[in-house]
Amino acid sequence: MTEKEIEQKFKTEFKELFPRLKDATLISEYSLGREGKVDLALRLQKGREREILLCEIVAKGFPKQIREKGLQLLEMTGQGKKGYPVIIAPYITGLGKETCKKIGAGFLDLSGNAYLDFDSFYLEVEGKPNRYKSSDKLSGLFNPKGEKILRLYLLQEKDDLSLNYRQIAEEVSVSLGQISKVNKKLDELGLRIEKREGLKAIDKTKLLDLWRDKYRFERNRMLSFYSMKRIPEIEKEISELCRAKGIKYALTLFSGANRLAPFTRYNVATSYYSGDIEALKSDLELKEVPSGANLQIIIPYDEGVYYKAREVNSFMVANPIQTYLDLYNYKGRGREQAEFLRERIIRI
């Protein structure tokens, strides 16, 4: 949507979206004198007093754009002395809301969410779904190439600000252009933080939360098998077979988490596997079953799932970030195990 379209839609819908503003008077292109004018203003009558909401429209509710527009609005309004600064957008995310609060601005979005806090007036509406989803909002982040870069960022021991584009490209086998695209999107989302001398660090907590919520485990191909052996024996046989034949594998879900941060018992072994399935069935005497499986073999959607897999007691285990993502929306006690892993091992 263009800013003009957003403005028109807001003018026709704001009283229905926000009943507490039904008595507000809307003023287009409200003048602030020498400081210029804002896109629109809302005049509220509170008893004998009037309050002016000075509103600027943002076409894309990325934290970066909200911050820039919000700071500009604050400067124009004399740090709010001429009226309460408000951002209007099709949809404001949780990160966007946090940005508004930090700079001292409010917001109203066309999806029905709001945050206004001035004098004795308070309005907060949250949880309304995005009615104006853009297909390209997160493009470049959550695809196989983008995720390779995200894994590197999240798995760095410290915020290593010295890594340049070429080093990152060599480390995870992506193009320089892909890194630039990912970093630009992280900037827009407010997930890269200015540190020193123009260098930026990743807000790992927010990035992991965002990826967790967007992660789609079903992109993998899952095969279910039954073995007469017990879980520890199955996992050991897979490990020994893959080691002997040079096959890539990595335990994940509860099999992986049990070796990183044991939390709960489990009755199904699970492993990523990039070898011949028929040979595996024959070597381990497995039977493919529609239900009652005690072994799940995952054919990965991308080889990036093996990045920084670690050896734990002779078993290759998917890195903690990958294991966490796989577990978080998994059935049973997957989320509990995921959060325990995050608390004890990931710590972001």
C-alpha positions as CSV (number, residue, x, y, z in Angstrom):
1,M,0.0,0.0,0.0
2,T,1.1,3.5,-0.7
3,E,1.1,6.2,2.0
4,K,-1.8,7.9,0.2
5,E,-3.8,4.7,0.2
6,I,-3.0,4.1,3.9
7,E,-4.1,7.7,4.7
8,Q,-7.4,7.3,2.9
9,K,-8.2,4.0,4.5
10,F,-7.4,5.4,8.0
11,K,-9.6,8.4,7.4
12,T,-12.6,6.1,6.6
13,E,-12.0,3.4,9.2
14,F,-10.3,4.8,12.3
15,K,-13.5,5.4,14.2
16,E,-14.7,1.9,13.6
17,L,-11.2,0.4,14.4
18,F,-10.8,2.5,17.6
19,P,-14.2,3.3,19.2
20,R,-12.5,5.4,21.9
21,L,-11.5,7.8,19.1
22,K,-15.0,8.1,17.7
23,D,-15.3,11.7,18.8
24,A,-11.9,12.8,17.5
25,T,-11.8,15.4,14.7
26,L,-9.5,14.5,11.8
27,I,-7.4,17.3,10.2
28,S,-5.4,16.6,7.1
29,E,-1.9,18.0,6.6
30,Y,-1.7,19.7,9.9
31,S,0.7,22.6,9.9
32,L,3.4,23.0,12.6
33,G,4.6,26.4,11.3
34,R,8.3,26.6,10.5
35,E,8.7,22.9,11.3
36,G,6.5,21.9,8.4
37,K,3.4,19.8,8.5
38,V,2.4,16.3,9.5
39,D,0.4,13.9,7.4
40,L,-2.7,14.3,9.6
41,A,-3.8,15.1,13.1
42,L,-6.5,14.0,15.4
43,R,-8.0,16.5,17.9
44,L,-9.3,14.9,21.0
45,Q,-11.6,16.6,23.5
46,K,-10.8,15.5,27.1
47,G,-13.2,17.3,29.3
48,R,-12.3,21.0,29.1
49,E,-8.9,20.2,27.5
50,R,-7.9,19.3,24.0
51,E,-5.1,17.0,22.9
52,I,-3.6,16.9,19.4
53,L,-2.3,13.6,18.1
54,L,0.3,14.4,15.4
55,C,0.4,11.5,12.9
56,E,2.9,10.4,10.3
57,I,2.2,7.5,8.0
58,V,4.7,4.7,7.4
59,A,4.1,2.3,4.4
60,K,6.1,-0.5,5.9
61,G,6.0,-1.0,9.7
62,F,9.7,-2.1,10.0
63,P,11.3,-1.0,13.3
64,K,14.0,0.9,11.3
65,Q,11.4,3.0,9.4
66,I,9.3,3.5,12.5
67,R,12.3,4.7,14.5
68,E,13.4,7.1,11.7
69,K,10.0,8.5,11.2
70,G,9.3,8.6,14.9
71,L,12.5,10.6,15.7
72,Q,11.7,12.9,12.9
73,L,8.2,13.5,14.2
74,L,9.5,14.1,17.7
75,E,11.9,16.7,16.4
76,M,9.1,18.4,14.5
77,T,6.8,18.4,17.5
78,G,9.4,19.8,19.9
79,Q,9.7,16.4,21.7
80,G,6.0,16.2,21.9
81,K,5.3,19.7,23.3
82,K,3.2,20.6,20.3
83,G,1.2,17.3,20.4
84,Y,1.5,13.6,20.9
85,P,3.5,11.9,18.1
86,V,1.8,8.9,16.5
87,I,2.8,6.5,13.8
88,I,0.2,5.1,11.4
89,A,0.9,1.9,9.4
90,P,-1.0,-1.0,7.9
91,Y,0.4,-3.3,10.7
92,I,2.8,-2.7,13.6
93,T,4.7,-5.8,14.8
94,G,5.8,-6.4,18.4
95,L,9.2,-5.1,17.5
96,G,7.7,-2.0,16.0
97,K,5.6,-1.4,19.2
98,E,8.7,-1.8,21.3
99,T,10.4,0.8,19.1
100,C,7.6,3.3,19.5
101,K,7.6,2.9,23.3
102,K,11.4,3.5,23.4
103,I,11.3,6.7,21.5
104,G,8.1,8.0,23.2
105,A,5.6,7.7,20.4
106,G,2.3,6.0,20.0
107,F,0.9,4.1,17.0
108,L,-2.4,3.1,15.3
109,D,-2.5,0.5,12.7
110,L,-5.1,-0.5,10.1
111,S,-5.3,-4.0,11.5
112,G,-6.8,-2.6,14.8
113,N,-3.7,-2.6,17.1
114,A,-2.9,0.6,19.0
115,Y,-0.7,2.1,21.7
116,L,-1.4,5.6,23.0
117,D,-0.1,6.9,26.3
118,F,-0.2,10.6,27.1
119,D,-1.4,12.6,30.1
120,S,-4.4,10.6,31.6
121,F,-5.3,8.9,28.3
122,Y,-4.2,5.3,27.7
123,L,-5.2,3.0,24.9
124,E,-3.5,-0.3,24.1
125,V,-4.9,-2.9,21.7
126,E,-2.8,-5.9,20.7
127,G,-3.1,-9.3,19.2
128,K,-5.1,-8.3,16.1
129,P,-3.8,-10.2,13.1
130,N,-2.1,-8.5,10.2
131,R,-4.7,-7.7,7.5
132,Y,-2.2,-6.5,5.1
133,K,0.5,-9.2,4.9
134,S,3.2,-8.5,2.4
135,S,4.7,-11.6,0.7
136,D,8.2,-10.0,0.5
137,K,8.4,-8.7,4.1
138,L,10.7,-11.5,5.2
139,S,11.9,-12.7,1.8
140,G,15.6,-13.5,1.8
141,L,15.6,-14.5,5.5
142,F,13.8,-17.7,5.9
143,N,14.9,-19.7,2.8
144,P,17.8,-22.2,2.8
145,K,20.5,-19.6,1.8
146,G,19.3,-16.9,4.2
147,E,19.1,-19.4,7.0
148,K,22.7,-20.5,6.5
149,I,23.7,-16.9,7.4
150,L,21.2,-16.8,10.3
151,R,22.8,-20.0,11.8
152,L,26.2,-18.5,11.6
153,Y,25.0,-15.3,13.4
154,L,23.2,-17.2,16.1
155,L,26.0,-19.7,16.7
156,Q,28.8,-17.2,17.1
157,E,30.3,-17.6,20.6
158,K,30.5,-13.8,20.9
159,D,29.3,-10.9,18.9
160,D,32.3,-11.2,16.5
161,L,31.9,-7.8,14.7
162,S,35.1,-8.4,12.7
163,L,33.7,-10.9,10.3
164,N,33.5,-9.4,6.8
165,Y,31.2,-10.4,4.0
166,R,33.8,-12.5,2.3
167,Q,34.6,-14.5,5.4
168,I,30.9,-15.1,6.0
169,A,30.4,-16.2,2.4
170,E,33.3,-18.7,2.6
171,E,32.1,-20.0,6.0
172,V,28.5,-20.9,4.9
173,S,28.9,-21.0,1.1
174,V,26.6,-18.2,0.1
175,S,27.1,-15.2,-2.2
176,L,28.1,-11.7,-1.1
177,G,24.8,-10.5,-2.5
178,Q,22.8,-12.9,-0.3
179,I,24.6,-11.6,2.8
180,S,23.8,-8.0,1.8
181,K,20.2,-8.9,1.3
182,V,19.9,-10.6,4.7
183,N,21.7,-7.8,6.5
184,K,19.4,-5.2,4.9
185,K,16.4,-7.1,6.0
186,L,17.8,-7.5,9.6
187,D,18.4,-3.7,9.6
188,E,14.8,-3.1,8.5
189,L,13.5,-5.3,11.3
190,G,15.7,-3.6,13.9
191,L,17.7,-6.7,14.6
192,R,21.2,-5.3,14.0
193,I,22.4,-3.1,16.8
194,E,25.0,-0.3,16.3
195,K,28.0,-1.1,18.5
196,R,31.1,0.8,17.7
197,E,32.8,2.6,14.8
198,G,29.8,1.8,12.5
199,L,30.0,-2.0,13.3
200,K,26.8,-3.8,14.1
201,A,25.9,-6.8,16.2
202,I,22.9,-9.1,16.0
203,D,20.1,-9.0,18.5
204,K,20.2,-12.8,18.9
205,T,17.3,-13.1,21.3
206,K,14.8,-11.3,19.0
207,L,16.2,-13.0,15.9
208,L,15.8,-16.5,17.4
209,D,12.3,-15.7,18.5
210,L,11.4,-14.5,15.0
211,W,12.9,-17.5,13.3
212,R,11.3,-19.9,15.8
213,D,7.9,-18.4,15.0
214,K,8.4,-18.6,11.2
215,Y,10.2,-22.0,11.1
216,R,8.5,-24.8,9.1
217,F,9.8,-28.2,10.1
218,E,7.5,-29.8,7.5
219,R,9.8,-28.7,4.7
220,N,11.8,-31.8,5.7
221,R,10.8,-35.2,4.4
222,M,10.0,-37.5,7.4
223,L,10.2,-41.3,7.1
224,S,8.9,-43.5,10.0
225,F,10.3,-46.9,10.8
226,Y,10.0,-49.7,13.3
227,S,13.0,-51.6,14.7
228,M,13.0,-54.5,17.1
229,K,15.9,-52.9,19.0
230,R,15.7,-50.4,21.9
231,I,16.2,-46.7,21.3
232,P,19.8,-46.5,22.5
233,E,20.7,-49.4,20.2
234,I,19.0,-47.9,17.2
235,E,20.9,-44.6,17.7
236,K,24.2,-46.4,18.2
237,E,23.7,-48.4,15.0
238,I,22.9,-45.3,13.0
239,S,26.0,-43.6,14.3
240,E,28.3,-46.5,13.6
241,L,26.8,-47.1,10.1
242,C,27.2,-43.5,9.1
243,R,30.6,-43.2,10.5
244,A,31.7,-46.4,8.6
245,K,30.2,-45.3,5.3
246,G,31.0,-41.6,5.5
247,I,27.3,-40.6,5.5
248,K,26.1,-37.3,6.8
249,Y,23.8,-37.5,9.8
250,A,22.9,-35.6,13.0
251,L,20.5,-36.6,15.8
252,T,17.8,-34.0,16.4
253,L,14.5,-33.6,18.3
254,F,14.6,-35.5,21.6
255,S,17.5,-37.7,20.4
256,G,19.6,-34.6,19.9
257,A,18.4,-32.6,22.9
258,N,18.9,-35.6,25.3
259,R,22.7,-35.3,24.5
260,L,22.8,-31.5,24.9
261,A,20.4,-30.8,27.8
262,P,18.5,-34.0,29.0
263,F,15.0,-33.1,30.2
264,T,12.5,-35.8,29.4
265,R,12.2,-39.4,28.4
266,Y,11.4,-40.3,24.8
267,N,10.4,-43.4,22.8
268,V,11.3,-42.4,19.2
269,A,14.8,-41.9,17.9
270,T,15.2,-39.1,15.3
271,S,18.0,-38.3,13.0
272,Y,18.8,-36.2,9.9
273,Y,20.2,-38.5,7.3
274,S,21.7,-37.9,3.8
275,G,22.4,-41.5,2.6
276,D,20.6,-44.2,0.7
277,I,17.3,-45.0,2.4
278,E,17.0,-48.5,1.0
279,A,20.5,-49.4,2.2
280,L,19.7,-48.0,5.6
281,K,16.5,-50.2,5.9
282,S,18.5,-53.3,4.9
283,D,21.5,-52.6,7.1
284,L,19.4,-51.8,10.2
285,E,16.6,-54.3,9.5
286,L,13.9,-51.5,9.5
287,K,10.3,-51.7,8.6
288,E,8.6,-48.6,7.3
289,V,5.3,-48.1,9.2
290,P,2.4,-45.6,9.1
291,S,2.1,-45.6,12.9
292,G,3.9,-47.0,16.0
293,A,7.4,-46.0,14.7
294,N,10.4,-45.9,17.1
295,L,12.7,-44.3,14.5
296,Q,12.2,-41.2,12.4
297,I,14.6,-40.5,9.6
298,I,14.6,-36.9,8.3
299,I,15.8,-36.1,4.8
300,P,16.7,-32.5,5.3
301,Y,15.2,-29.7,3.2
302,D,18.8,-28.2,3.1
303,E,22.3,-29.4,4.0
304,G,22.5,-26.3,6.2
305,V,20.9,-28.3,9.1
306,Y,24.3,-30.0,9.5
307,Y,26.2,-26.7,10.1
308,K,28.3,-27.0,13.2
309,A,26.8,-30.3,14.2
310,R,28.8,-31.5,17.2
311,E,30.1,-34.8,18.4
312,V,28.7,-35.8,21.8
313,N,29.9,-39.2,23.2
314,S,30.5,-40.6,19.7
315,F,27.2,-39.3,18.3
316,M,26.8,-36.4,15.8
317,V,24.1,-34.0,17.1
318,A,22.5,-31.1,15.3
319,N,23.7,-27.8,16.6
320,P,21.6,-26.4,19.5
321,I,19.9,-23.7,17.4
322,Q,18.7,-26.3,14.8
323,T,17.6,-28.7,17.5
324,Y,15.7,-25.9,19.3
325,L,13.9,-24.9,16.1
326,D,12.9,-28.5,15.3
327,L,11.6,-29.1,18.8
328,Y,9.7,-25.9,19.5
329,N,6.5,-26.7,17.6
330,Y,6.9,-30.5,17.8
331,K,4.2,-32.6,19.4
332,G,4.2,-33.9,23.0
333,R,6.7,-32.1,25.2
334,G,8.7,-30.7,22.3
335,R,8.2,-27.1,23.4
336,E,9.2,-27.8,27.0
337,Q,12.4,-29.6,25.9
338,A,13.1,-26.7,23.5
339,E,12.9,-24.0,26.2
340,F,15.0,-26.1,28.6
341,L,17.6,-26.4,25.9
342,R,17.5,-22.7,25.3
343,E,17.8,-21.9,29.0
344,R,20.7,-24.3,29.7
345,I,22.7,-24.4,26.5
346,I,21.7,-21.6,24.0
347,R,21.3,-18.9,26.6
348,I,20.0,-16.2,24.3
